[in-house]
Amino acid sequence: MDVHLRDKVAVITGSARGIGLAIAKTFGRAGAKIAICDLEESDVANTLDCLKKEGLSAYGEPVDVSKRSDIFPFADNVEKRFGGIDIWVSNAGAFVPHKIIDTTEEQWHRIMDVNVKSVYYGGLIAADKLRRRGGGVLINAASFASLIPSLGSGAYAASKAAVYSMTKSLAAELAPFNIRVIGYIPGVIETGMTAPTIKSKKALLESQIAMRRIGECEEVANAVLFMASDKASYITGTFIEVSGGKLCVQNPKDAWS
């Protein structure tokens, strides 16, 4: 099966590292022109150098995805640069490692702005830019926490549950414009953000996963590539879980005993 994105323009937010960077590379290798953004200018510059050394067609800007004054001009600039946008991936996210009762109001607003408001903005941008292309794909990053929250990161889980719900609503709202809206739910994936937790709790985390190993960013990116491609033309309003079977049963570790 030839899964490709030839002649497509794809935007991936939060793409200077981790899953976002893996998606950008995977999309570029599949033939897409890619646009990246992240918070720090130096990170964006380094990522663009990395992508261009591979011979990939890439554009990028430093963007705070929680600010309308940043993200909408970025979308306009991508459209001017590449002639339009076909795929928008709202991957950028923030994490607060606190119980809800220990989360400050400032932290609460920041995580909701980055994780929820940016997805709302992505929906507005898709309704404008993708619609003008005759359709496209809007892809949102949820989290396993949107299904089962963990004690100690309640605000993050609440924000991702909002993304889960919003994705389904947007799928219905944008379907008349030939825009599919889907999401991905990563399990425990090796990234800079998850590295400290994996280091301290690796055995426990693996015991909850049917495949009994930590996932890699490229494994998520490959799933997102399929979702963005024409091969997934009848998939909308739902999520693909990329978790190695995390808690697919209550006792996955028993299969290994």
C-alpha positions as CSV (number, residue, x, y, z in Angstrom):
1,M,0.0,0.0,0.0
2,D,1.5,3.3,-1.1
3,V,0.8,5.8,1.7
4,H,2.0,9.1,0.5
5,L,1.4,12.9,0.8
6,R,2.7,14.0,-2.6
7,D,1.5,17.5,-3.6
8,K,0.2,18.1,-0.1
9,V,1.1,21.0,2.3
10,A,1.1,20.0,6.0
11,V,1.5,22.1,9.1
12,I,2.7,20.5,12.3
13,T,2.6,22.6,15.5
14,G,5.0,21.9,18.3
15,S,7.4,20.2,15.9
16,A,10.9,21.1,17.0
17,R,11.3,17.8,19.0
18,G,9.6,14.6,20.0
19,I,6.5,13.3,18.3
20,G,6.0,16.6,16.4
21,L,9.5,16.4,14.8
22,A,8.9,12.7,13.9
23,I,5.6,13.6,12.2
24,A,7.3,16.4,10.3
25,K,10.1,14.1,9.1
26,T,7.7,11.3,8.2
27,F,5.4,13.7,6.3
28,G,8.3,15.2,4.4
29,R,9.7,11.8,3.4
30,A,6.2,10.9,2.2
31,G,6.3,13.8,-0.2
32,A,4.6,16.7,1.6
33,K,5.8,20.2,1.9
34,I,6.0,20.8,5.6
35,A,5.6,23.8,7.8
36,I,6.7,23.7,11.4
37,C,6.4,25.9,14.4
38,D,7.6,25.9,18.0
39,L,8.0,28.4,20.8
40,E,11.7,29.2,20.6
41,E,13.3,30.7,17.5
42,S,16.5,28.7,17.9
43,D,14.7,25.4,18.1
44,V,12.8,26.2,14.9
45,A,16.0,27.2,13.1
46,N,17.8,24.0,14.2
47,T,14.9,21.9,13.2
48,L,14.7,23.5,9.7
49,D,18.4,22.9,9.2
50,C,17.8,19.2,10.1
51,L,14.9,18.9,7.7
52,K,16.6,20.7,4.9
53,K,19.7,18.5,5.2
54,E,17.4,15.6,4.4
55,G,16.4,17.4,1.3
56,L,12.9,18.1,2.6
57,S,10.8,21.1,1.6
58,A,10.3,22.9,4.9
59,Y,9.3,26.3,6.3
60,G,9.0,27.4,9.9
61,E,8.5,30.2,12.4
62,P,8.6,30.6,16.2
63,V,5.0,30.6,17.3
64,D,3.1,30.6,20.6
65,V,0.1,28.5,19.5
66,S,-2.0,29.9,22.4
67,K,-1.9,33.4,20.9
68,R,-4.2,34.3,18.0
69,S,-1.7,37.1,17.1
70,D,0.9,34.4,16.5
71,I,-0.8,31.4,15.0
72,F,-3.1,33.0,12.4
73,P,-0.3,35.1,10.8
74,F,1.8,31.9,10.7
75,A,-1.0,30.1,8.8
76,D,-1.3,33.0,6.4
77,N,2.5,32.9,5.8
78,V,2.4,29.1,5.1
79,E,-0.4,29.7,2.6
80,K,1.6,32.4,0.8
81,R,4.7,30.3,0.8
82,F,3.2,27.0,-0.5
83,G,0.0,28.1,-2.1
84,G,-2.4,26.6,0.5
85,I,-2.7,24.1,3.4
86,D,-4.1,20.6,3.1
87,I,-3.2,19.1,6.5
88,W,-3.1,20.8,9.9
89,V,-1.7,18.8,12.8
90,S,-2.3,20.4,16.3
91,N,0.5,18.6,18.1
92,A,1.8,21.3,20.4
93,G,1.1,20.7,24.1
94,A,2.1,21.6,27.6
95,F,2.2,19.5,30.7
96,V,1.8,20.4,34.4
97,P,3.0,17.6,36.9
98,H,0.7,18.6,39.7
99,K,-2.6,17.5,41.3
100,I,-5.4,19.8,40.4
101,I,-5.6,21.0,44.0
102,D,-1.9,22.0,43.7
103,T,-2.2,23.6,40.3
104,T,-2.0,27.4,40.4
105,E,-4.5,29.4,38.4
106,E,-1.7,30.7,36.2
107,Q,-0.6,27.1,35.4
108,W,-4.2,26.1,34.8
109,H,-4.7,28.9,32.3
110,R,-1.4,28.2,30.5
111,I,-2.2,24.5,30.0
112,M,-5.7,25.2,28.8
113,D,-4.4,27.9,26.5
114,V,-1.7,25.7,24.9
115,N,-3.6,22.4,24.9
116,V,-7.2,23.5,24.2
117,K,-7.3,27.0,22.8
118,S,-4.6,26.1,20.2
119,V,-6.8,23.2,19.0
120,Y,-9.8,25.6,18.8
121,Y,-7.6,27.9,16.7
122,G,-6.6,24.9,14.5
123,G,-10.3,24.3,13.9
124,L,-10.9,27.9,12.8
125,I,-7.9,27.8,10.5
126,A,-8.9,24.5,9.0
127,A,-12.4,25.9,8.3
128,D,-10.8,28.7,6.4
129,K,-7.6,27.4,4.8
130,L,-8.4,23.7,4.1
131,R,-11.9,24.6,2.9
132,R,-10.4,26.8,0.2
133,R,-8.4,23.8,-1.0
134,G,-11.6,21.8,-1.4
135,G,-11.0,19.9,1.7
136,G,-8.3,18.3,3.8
137,V,-7.4,16.8,7.2
138,L,-7.3,18.3,10.6
139,I,-5.5,16.0,13.1
140,N,-5.4,16.7,16.9
141,A,-3.2,15.2,19.5
142,A,-5.0,13.8,22.5
143,S,-3.3,11.6,25.1
144,F,-4.0,8.4,27.0
145,A,-4.8,10.8,29.8
146,S,-8.0,11.8,27.9
147,L,-9.2,8.2,28.4
148,I,-7.9,7.5,31.9
149,P,-6.3,10.3,33.9
150,S,-3.3,9.8,36.2
151,L,-3.1,11.1,39.7
152,G,-0.8,14.0,39.7
153,S,-1.6,15.6,36.3
154,G,-5.3,16.3,36.5
155,A,-5.2,19.6,34.6
156,Y,-3.3,18.0,31.7
157,A,-5.9,15.2,31.6
158,A,-8.8,17.6,31.7
159,S,-7.3,19.6,28.8
160,K,-6.8,16.4,26.7
161,A,-10.3,15.3,27.4
162,A,-11.5,18.6,26.0
163,V,-9.4,17.9,22.9
164,Y,-11.1,14.5,22.6
165,S,-14.6,16.0,22.7
166,M,-13.7,19.0,20.5
167,T,-12.3,16.7,17.8
168,K,-15.6,14.8,17.5
169,S,-17.6,18.1,17.3
170,L,-15.3,19.5,14.7
171,A,-15.6,16.3,12.6
172,A,-19.3,16.9,12.3
173,E,-19.0,20.6,11.7
174,L,-16.4,20.4,9.0
175,A,-17.6,17.3,7.2
176,P,-19.7,19.4,4.7
177,F,-16.5,21.0,3.5
178,N,-14.8,17.7,2.8
179,I,-12.5,18.1,5.9
180,R,-11.8,15.0,8.0
181,V,-11.1,15.6,11.7
182,I,-9.3,12.8,13.6
183,G,-7.0,12.5,16.5
184,Y,-4.2,10.3,17.9
185,I,-3.8,9.0,21.4
186,P,-0.2,8.3,22.2
187,G,0.6,5.9,25.1
188,V,3.9,6.0,26.8
189,I,6.3,7.3,24.2
190,E,10.0,8.1,24.6
191,T,10.3,11.9,24.4
192,G,12.1,14.6,26.3
193,M,9.0,15.4,28.2
194,T,8.4,11.7,29.3
195,A,12.1,10.8,29.9
196,P,12.1,11.6,33.7
197,T,9.0,9.6,34.3
198,I,10.1,6.6,32.2
199,K,13.5,6.6,34.0
200,S,11.9,6.5,37.4
201,K,8.9,4.2,36.7
202,K,9.9,2.2,33.6
203,A,9.1,-1.3,35.1
204,L,5.7,-0.1,36.3
205,L,4.8,1.6,33.0
206,E,5.8,-1.4,31.0
207,S,3.7,-3.7,33.2
208,Q,0.6,-1.8,32.1
209,I,1.4,-2.3,28.3
210,A,0.4,-5.4,26.5
211,M,3.5,-5.2,24.3
212,R,5.6,-4.6,27.4
213,R,7.8,-1.9,25.9
214,I,7.9,1.9,25.6
215,G,6.8,3.3,22.2
216,E,8.9,5.4,19.9
217,C,8.0,8.7,18.3
218,E,8.3,7.3,14.8
219,E,5.6,4.7,15.6
220,V,3.2,7.5,16.4
221,A,4.3,9.4,13.3
222,N,3.6,6.4,11.0
223,A,0.1,6.1,12.3
224,V,-0.5,9.9,11.8
225,L,0.8,9.6,8.3
226,F,-1.9,7.0,7.5
227,M,-4.5,9.2,9.1
228,A,-3.4,12.2,6.9
229,S,-3.3,10.2,3.7
230,D,-6.1,9.4,1.2
231,K,-6.0,5.8,2.4
232,A,-7.9,6.9,5.5
233,S,-10.6,8.7,3.4
234,Y,-13.5,7.3,5.4
235,I,-12.1,7.9,8.9
236,T,-13.3,11.0,10.8
237,G,-14.6,11.8,14.2
238,T,-12.5,9.2,15.9
239,F,-9.1,8.5,17.3
240,I,-6.3,6.0,16.7
241,E,-4.6,4.8,19.9
242,V,-0.9,4.2,19.6
243,S,-0.1,2.7,23.0
244,G,1.1,-0.8,22.5
245,G,-2.1,-2.0,24.1
246,K,-1.8,0.0,27.3
247,L,-4.5,-1.3,29.8
248,C,-6.4,-3.1,27.0
249,V,-7.0,-5.4,29.9
250,Q,-6.7,-4.8,33.6
251,N,-3.7,-7.2,33.9
252,P,-1.6,-7.2,30.8
253,K,1.5,-8.3,32.7
254,D,0.0,-11.6,33.5
255,A,0.4,-12.7,29.8
256,W,4.2,-12.5,30.4
257,S,4.3,-14.5,33.6
